Amino acid sequence: MKKLMILVFAAVMSSFAAAQAGSTASGTLSVSATVTGSISLVFNTDTAGGLPLTSGNGTSAASLAFGNVSAFGTLANGNITRTVAANTFTVSTPVDVFVSKFNSNSATYRLTAQLVTPDAVNTWSVGGVAVSNATAATVTTTGAYASNNALAVAITIPFTSPSGTSISNQINYTATSN
């Protein structure tokens, strides 16, 4: 009797497994996408005379350190340009801005720059255009894609700033396709 029960159990299990193996299900997935144009912006050290970026060269988040600067005397790096006026001095160096386009028929781009935090003491400029934290300043109206656009970053410092004063800020750049 035991053998019969085992045989019956085995037969039932085999038929159950066979029935399960034959079950299927199917479905259809519709897929769609819309391609939109995009642009990217990176900073590069200007190899024609710019101060080397201290970090982030070739990325969209770079750092530039002028080091110790003064109105007179030797500057630590020959890639810093200094101009002395009656009550101020300006230090500057070119930084390359490289904008690329993808899936876009845009011929040019507009570039703006804006300080992140206010600076009531020093005056900042990018590409000869004054920048502040109040509003974004247009630096380039018809920038060329896929080429380094050398834009001087400049800080004008008054003679009244005491020795040892640390100057630090961030400049947000925004490229918009035309």
CYANA upper distance limits for C-alpha pairs under 8 A (distance plus 0.5 A):
  1 MET  CA      5 MET  CA      6.75
  2 LYS  CA      6 ILE  CA      6.71
  3 LYS  CA      7 LEU  CA      6.64
  4 LEU  CA      8 VAL  CA      6.59
  5 MET  CA      9 PHE  CA      6.48
  6 ILE  CA     10 ALA  CA      6.52
  7 LEU  CA     11 ALA  CA      6.59
  8 VAL  CA     12 VAL  CA      6.68
  9 PHE  CA     13 MET  CA      6.67
 10 ALA  CA     14 SER  CA      6.58
 11 ALA  CA     15 SER  CA      6.74
 12 VAL  CA     16 PHE  CA      6.63
 13 MET  CA     17 ALA  CA      6.58
 14 SER  CA     18 ALA  CA      6.58
 15 SER  CA     19 ALA  CA      6.56
 16 PHE  CA     20 GLN  CA      6.73
 17 ALA  CA     21 ALA  CA      6.60
 18 ALA  CA     22 GLY  CA      7.10
 19 ALA  CA     23 SER  CA      7.59
 35 VAL  CA    103 ASN  CA      7.92
 36 THR  CA    103 ASN  CA      7.14
 36 THR  CA    104 SER  CA      8.05
 37 GLY  CA    101 LYS  CA      7.91
 37 GLY  CA    102 PHE  CA      6.20
 37 GLY  CA    103 ASN  CA      5.02
 37 GLY  CA    104 SER  CA      4.98
 38 SER  CA    101 LYS  CA      6.39
 38 SER  CA    102 PHE  CA      5.79
 38 SER  CA    103 ASN  CA      7.13
 38 SER  CA    104 SER  CA      7.18
 39 ILE  CA     99 VAL  CA      7.24
 39 ILE  CA    100 SER  CA      5.91
 39 ILE  CA    101 LYS  CA      4.80
 39 ILE  CA    102 PHE  CA      6.50
 39 ILE  CA    175 ALA  CA      8.35
 39 ILE  CA    176 THR  CA      8.41
 39 ILE  CA    177 SER  CA      7.86
 40 SER  CA     99 VAL  CA      6.02
 40 SER  CA    100 SER  CA      5.77
 40 SER  CA    101 LYS  CA      7.08
 40 SER  CA    175 ALA  CA      8.50
 41 LEU  CA     59 THR  CA      8.19
 41 LEU  CA     60 SER  CA      6.37
 41 LEU  CA     97 VAL  CA      7.39
 41 LEU  CA     98 PHE  CA      6.16
 41 LEU  CA     99 VAL  CA      4.97
 41 LEU  CA    100 SER  CA      7.10
 41 LEU  CA    175 ALA  CA      7.58
 42 VAL  CA     57 ASN  CA      8.35
 42 VAL  CA     58 GLY  CA      5.99
 42 VAL  CA     59 THR  CA      5.16
 42 VAL  CA     60 SER  CA      4.80
 42 VAL  CA     61 ALA  CA      8.06
 42 VAL  CA     97 VAL  CA      6.48
 42 VAL  CA     98 PHE  CA      5.80
 42 VAL  CA     99 VAL  CA      7.08
 43 PHE  CA     56 GLY  CA      8.05
 43 PHE  CA     57 ASN  CA      6.42
 43 PHE  CA     58 GLY  CA      5.92
 43 PHE  CA     59 THR  CA      6.30
 43 PHE  CA     60 SER  CA      6.44
 43 PHE  CA     61 ALA  CA      7.99
 43 PHE  CA     62 ALA  CA      6.95
 43 PHE  CA     95 VAL  CA      7.48
 43 PHE  CA     96 ASP  CA      6.18
 43 PHE  CA     97 VAL  CA      5.38
 43 PHE  CA     98 PHE  CA      6.73
 44 ASN  CA     53 LEU  CA      7.86
 44 ASN  CA     57 ASN  CA      5.57
 44 ASN  CA     58 GLY  CA      5.70
 44 ASN  CA     59 THR  CA      8.19
 44 ASN  CA     95 VAL  CA      6.94
 44 ASN  CA     96 ASP  CA      5.42
 44 ASN  CA     97 VAL  CA      6.88
 44 ASN  CA     98 PHE  CA      7.73
 44 ASN  CA    148 ASN  CA      8.20
 45 THR  CA     50 GLY  CA      6.75
 45 THR  CA     51 LEU  CA      7.37
 45 THR  CA     52 PRO  CA      5.73
 45 THR  CA     53 LEU  CA      6.07
 45 THR  CA     57 ASN  CA      6.90
 45 THR  CA     95 VAL  CA      6.23
 45 THR  CA     96 ASP  CA      6.47
 46 ASP  CA     50 GLY  CA      5.05
 46 ASP  CA     51 LEU  CA      7.70
 46 ASP  CA     52 PRO  CA      7.86
 46 ASP  CA     94 PRO  CA      6.56
 46 ASP  CA     95 VAL  CA      5.76
 46 ASP  CA     96 ASP  CA      5.73
 46 ASP  CA    150 ALA  CA      7.14
 49 GLY  CA     79 ASN  CA      5.99
 49 GLY  CA     93 THR  CA      8.23
 49 GLY  CA     94 PRO  CA      7.75
 50 GLY  CA     79 ASN  CA      5.85
 50 GLY  CA     80 ILE  CA      7.83
 50 GLY  CA     93 THR  CA      5.79
 50 GLY  CA     94 PRO  CA      5.39
 50 GLY  CA     95 VAL  CA      6.74
 51 LEU  CA     64 LEU  CA      8.18
 51 LEU  CA     66 PHE  CA      8.15
 51 LEU  CA     77 ASN  CA      8.02
 51 LEU  CA     79 ASN  CA      5.59
 51 LEU  CA     80 ILE  CA      7.05
 51 LEU  CA     93 THR  CA      6.52
 51 LEU  CA     94 PRO  CA      7.72
 51 LEU  CA     95 VAL  CA      8.21
 52 PRO  CA     64 LEU  CA      7.85
 53 LEU  CA     57 ASN  CA      6.49
 53 LEU  CA     62 ALA  CA      7.29
 53 LEU  CA     63 SER  CA      6.24
 53 LEU  CA     64 LEU  CA      5.39
 53 LEU  CA     65 ALA  CA      7.74
 54 THR  CA     62 ALA  CA      7.97
 54 THR  CA     63 SER  CA      5.92
 54 THR  CA     64 LEU  CA      6.01
 54 THR  CA     65 ALA  CA      6.92
 55 SER  CA     62 ALA  CA      5.90
 55 SER  CA     63 SER  CA      5.69
 55 SER  CA     64 LEU  CA      7.95
 56 GLY  CA     60 SER  CA      7.76
 56 GLY  CA     61 ALA  CA      6.15
 56 GLY  CA     62 ALA  CA      4.46
 56 GLY  CA     63 SER  CA      6.87
 57 ASN  CA     62 ALA  CA      6.47
 58 GLY  CA     62 ALA  CA      8.48
 66 PHE  CA     80 ILE  CA      8.02
 67 GLY  CA     76 ALA  CA      7.65
 68 ASN  CA     75 LEU  CA      7.78
 68 ASN  CA     76 ALA  CA      7.26
 69 VAL  CA     75 LEU  CA      6.69
 69 VAL  CA     76 ALA  CA      8.12
 69 VAL  CA     91 VAL  CA      8.05
 70 SER  CA     75 LEU  CA      7.71
 70 SER  CA     89 PHE  CA      8.33
 71 ALA  CA     82 ARG  CA      8.11
 71 ALA  CA     84 VAL  CA      6.88
 71 ALA  CA     88 THR  CA      8.29
 71 ALA  CA     89 PHE  CA      6.03
 71 ALA  CA     90 THR  CA      8.43
 71 ALA  CA    159 PHE  CA      8.32
 75 LEU  CA     80 ILE  CA      7.95
 79 ASN  CA     93 THR  CA      7.03
 80 ILE  CA     91 VAL  CA      6.85
 80 ILE  CA     92 SER  CA      6.18
 80 ILE  CA     93 THR  CA      5.77
 81 THR  CA     90 THR  CA      8.43
 81 THR  CA     91 VAL  CA      6.06
 81 THR  CA     92 SER  CA      5.68
 81 THR  CA     93 THR  CA      6.68
 82 ARG  CA     89 PHE  CA      7.44
 82 ARG  CA     90 THR  CA      5.97
 82 ARG  CA     91 VAL  CA      5.07
 82 ARG  CA     92 SER  CA      7.07
 83 THR  CA     89 PHE  CA      6.08
 83 THR  CA     90 THR  CA      5.61
 83 THR  CA     91 VAL  CA      7.19
 84 VAL  CA     88 THR  CA      6.73
 84 VAL  CA     89 PHE  CA      4.80
 84 VAL  CA     90 THR  CA      6.93
 85 ALA  CA     89 PHE  CA      6.27
 87 ASN  CA    158 PRO  CA      6.41
 87 ASN  CA    159 PHE  CA      6.13
 88 THR  CA    156 THR  CA      6.97
 88 THR  CA    157 ILE  CA      5.91
 88 THR  CA    158 PRO  CA      4.65
 88 THR  CA    159 PHE  CA      5.79
 89 PHE  CA    156 THR  CA      6.10
 89 PHE  CA    157 ILE  CA      5.93
 89 PHE  CA    158 PRO  CA      6.99
 89 PHE  CA    159 PHE  CA      7.80
 90 THR  CA    154 ALA  CA      7.06
 90 THR  CA    155 ILE  CA      6.00
 90 THR  CA    156 THR  CA      4.61
 90 THR  CA    157 ILE  CA      6.59
 91 VAL  CA    154 ALA  CA      6.07
 91 VAL  CA    155 ILE  CA      6.06
 91 VAL  CA    156 THR  CA      7.09
 92 SER  CA    152 ALA  CA      6.56
 92 SER  CA    153 VAL  CA      5.87
 92 SER  CA    154 ALA  CA      4.57
 92 SER  CA    155 ILE  CA      6.98
 93 THR  CA    152 ALA  CA      5.62
 93 THR  CA    153 VAL  CA      6.13
 93 THR  CA    154 ALA  CA      7.24
 94 PRO  CA    150 ALA  CA      6.07
 94 PRO  CA    151 LEU  CA      5.60
 94 PRO  CA    152 ALA  CA      4.34
 94 PRO  CA    153 VAL  CA      6.51
 95 VAL  CA    149 ASN  CA      8.49
 95 VAL  CA    150 ALA  CA      5.95
 95 VAL  CA    151 LEU  CA      5.92
 95 VAL  CA    152 ALA  CA      6.49
 95 VAL  CA    153 VAL  CA      7.30
 96 ASP  CA    148 ASN  CA      5.71
 96 ASP  CA    149 ASN  CA      5.66
 96 ASP  CA    150 ALA  CA      4.81
 96 ASP  CA    151 LEU  CA      6.66
 97 VAL  CA    148 ASN  CA      6.03
 97 VAL  CA    149 ASN  CA      5.58
 97 VAL  CA    150 ALA  CA      6.92
 97 VAL  CA    151 LEU  CA      7.72
 98 PHE  CA    145 TYR  CA      7.78
 98 PHE  CA    146 ALA  CA      6.80
 98 PHE  CA    147 SER  CA      6.24
 98 PHE  CA    148 ASN  CA      5.25
 98 PHE  CA    149 ASN  CA      6.76
 99 VAL  CA    144 ALA  CA      8.29
 99 VAL  CA    145 TYR  CA      5.86
 99 VAL  CA    146 ALA  CA      6.33
 99 VAL  CA    147 SER  CA      7.66
 99 VAL  CA    148 ASN  CA      8.29
 99 VAL  CA    175 ALA  CA      7.99
100 SER  CA    145 TYR  CA      5.84
100 SER  CA    146 ALA  CA      5.59
101 LYS  CA    106 SER  CA      8.37
101 LYS  CA    145 TYR  CA      7.19
101 LYS  CA    146 ALA  CA      8.15
106 SER  CA    177 SER  CA      6.56
106 SER  CA    178 ASN  CA      6.31
107 ALA  CA    144 ALA  CA      8.06
107 ALA  CA    145 TYR  CA      8.25
107 ALA  CA    177 SER  CA      8.43
107 ALA  CA    178 ASN  CA      7.37
108 THR  CA    142 THR  CA      5.61
108 THR  CA    143 GLY  CA      5.78
108 THR  CA    144 ALA  CA      5.90
108 THR  CA    145 TYR  CA      6.92
108 THR  CA    177 SER  CA      6.73
108 THR  CA    178 ASN  CA      6.06
109 TYR  CA    140 THR  CA      8.33
109 TYR  CA    141 THR  CA      7.10
109 TYR  CA    142 THR  CA      5.86
109 TYR  CA    143 GLY  CA      5.48
109 TYR  CA    144 ALA  CA      7.37
109 TYR  CA    145 TYR  CA      7.89
109 TYR  CA    175 ALA  CA      6.73
109 TYR  CA    176 THR  CA      5.87
109 TYR  CA    177 SER  CA      4.73
109 TYR  CA    178 ASN  CA      5.51
110 ARG  CA    138 THR  CA      7.84
110 ARG  CA    139 VAL  CA      8.24
110 ARG  CA    140 THR  CA      5.98
110 ARG  CA    141 THR  CA      4.89
110 ARG  CA    142 THR  CA      6.18
110 ARG  CA    143 GLY  CA      6.64
110 ARG  CA    175 ALA  CA      6.04
110 ARG  CA    176 THR  CA      5.65
110 ARG  CA    177 SER  CA      6.79
110 ARG  CA    178 ASN  CA      7.05
111 LEU  CA    138 THR  CA      6.46
111 LEU  CA    139 VAL  CA      6.03
111 LEU  CA    140 THR  CA      5.44
111 LEU  CA    141 THR  CA      6.93
111 LEU  CA    143 GLY  CA      7.73
111 LEU  CA    173 TYR  CA      7.35
111 LEU  CA    174 THR  CA      6.09
111 LEU  CA    175 ALA  CA      4.96
111 LEU  CA    176 THR  CA      6.99
112 THR  CA    136 ALA  CA      6.23
112 THR  CA    137 ALA  CA      5.70
112 THR  CA    138 THR  CA      4.81
112 THR  CA    139 VAL  CA      5.75
112 THR  CA    140 THR  CA      7.48
112 THR  CA    173 TYR  CA      6.11
112 THR  CA    174 THR  CA      5.72
112 THR  CA    175 ALA  CA      7.07
113 ALA  CA    126 VAL  CA      7.73
113 ALA  CA    131 VAL  CA      6.98
113 ALA  CA    136 ALA  CA      5.86
113 ALA  CA    137 ALA  CA      5.89
113 ALA  CA    138 THR  CA      7.14
113 ALA  CA    139 VAL  CA      7.17
113 ALA  CA    171 ILE  CA      6.82
113 ALA  CA    172 ASN  CA      5.97
113 ALA  CA    173 TYR  CA      4.97
113 ALA  CA    174 THR  CA      6.95
114 GLN  CA    131 VAL  CA      6.05
114 GLN  CA    132 SER  CA      6.11
114 GLN  CA    133 ASN  CA      6.01
114 GLN  CA    134 ALA  CA      8.20
114 GLN  CA    135 THR  CA      6.91
114 GLN  CA    136 ALA  CA      5.12
114 GLN  CA    137 ALA  CA      6.79
114 GLN  CA    171 ILE  CA      5.91
114 GLN  CA    172 ASN  CA      5.70
114 GLN  CA    173 TYR  CA      7.19
115 LEU  CA    131 VAL  CA      6.88
115 LEU  CA    132 SER  CA      5.48
115 LEU  CA    133 ASN  CA      4.84
115 LEU  CA    134 ALA  CA      8.43
115 LEU  CA    169 ASN  CA      7.43
115 LEU  CA    170 GLN  CA      6.27
115 LEU  CA    171 ILE  CA      5.00
115 LEU  CA    172 ASN  CA      6.75
116 VAL  CA    132 SER  CA      8.50
116 VAL  CA    133 ASN  CA      6.04
116 VAL  CA    169 ASN  CA      7.23
116 VAL  CA    170 GLN  CA      5.91
116 VAL  CA    171 ILE  CA      6.45
116 VAL  CA    172 ASN  CA      7.21
117 THR  CA    133 ASN  CA      6.22
117 THR  CA    169 ASN  CA      7.02
117 THR  CA    170 GLN  CA      7.84
118 PRO  CA    132 SER  CA      7.20
118 PRO  CA    133 ASN  CA      5.83
118 PRO  CA    134 ALA  CA      8.25
119 ASP  CA    123 THR  CA      7.88
119 ASP  CA    132 SER  CA      8.12
121 VAL  CA    157 ILE  CA      7.88
121 VAL  CA    158 PRO  CA      7.89
122 ASN  CA    155 ILE  CA      7.10
122 ASN  CA    156 THR  CA      6.08
122 ASN  CA    157 ILE  CA      5.58
122 ASN  CA    158 PRO  CA      7.35
123 THR  CA    130 ALA  CA      7.90
123 THR  CA    131 VAL  CA      8.35
123 THR  CA    132 SER  CA      8.50
123 THR  CA    155 ILE  CA      6.20
123 THR  CA    156 THR  CA      5.43
123 THR  CA    157 ILE  CA      7.37
124 TRP  CA    130 ALA  CA      6.36
124 TRP  CA    131 VAL  CA      6.11
124 TRP  CA    132 SER  CA      7.46
124 TRP  CA    153 VAL  CA      8.05
124 TRP  CA    154 ALA  CA      6.18
124 TRP  CA    155 ILE  CA      5.17
124 TRP  CA    156 THR  CA      6.83
125 SER  CA    129 VAL  CA      5.61
125 SER  CA    130 ALA  CA      4.68
125 SER  CA    131 VAL  CA      5.63
125 SER  CA    152 ALA  CA      8.24
125 SER  CA    153 VAL  CA      6.42
125 SER  CA    154 ALA  CA      5.66
125 SER  CA    155 ILE  CA      7.14
126 VAL  CA    130 ALA  CA      7.09
126 VAL  CA    131 VAL  CA      7.31
126 VAL  CA    139 VAL  CA      7.36
126 VAL  CA    151 LEU  CA      6.60
126 VAL  CA    152 ALA  CA      6.04
126 VAL  CA    153 VAL  CA      5.20
126 VAL  CA    154 ALA  CA      6.90
127 GLY  CA    139 VAL  CA      6.89
127 GLY  CA    150 ALA  CA      8.33
127 GLY  CA    151 LEU  CA      4.86
127 GLY  CA    152 ALA  CA      5.27
127 GLY  CA    153 VAL  CA      7.04
128 GLY  CA    151 LEU  CA      8.45
128 GLY  CA    152 ALA  CA      7.44
128 GLY  CA    154 ALA  CA      8.43
129 VAL  CA    137 ALA  CA      7.75
129 VAL  CA    138 THR  CA      8.16
129 VAL  CA    139 VAL  CA      6.60
130 ALA  CA    137 ALA  CA      7.74
131 VAL  CA    135 THR  CA      8.46
131 VAL  CA    136 ALA  CA      7.63
131 VAL  CA    137 ALA  CA      6.34
132 SER  CA    136 ALA  CA      7.92
132 SER  CA    137 ALA  CA      8.34
142 THR  CA    178 ASN  CA      8.29
143 GLY  CA    149 ASN  CA      8.19
144 ALA  CA    149 ASN  CA      8.38
157 ILE  CA    161 SER  CA      7.65
161 SER  CA    165 THR  CA      7.15
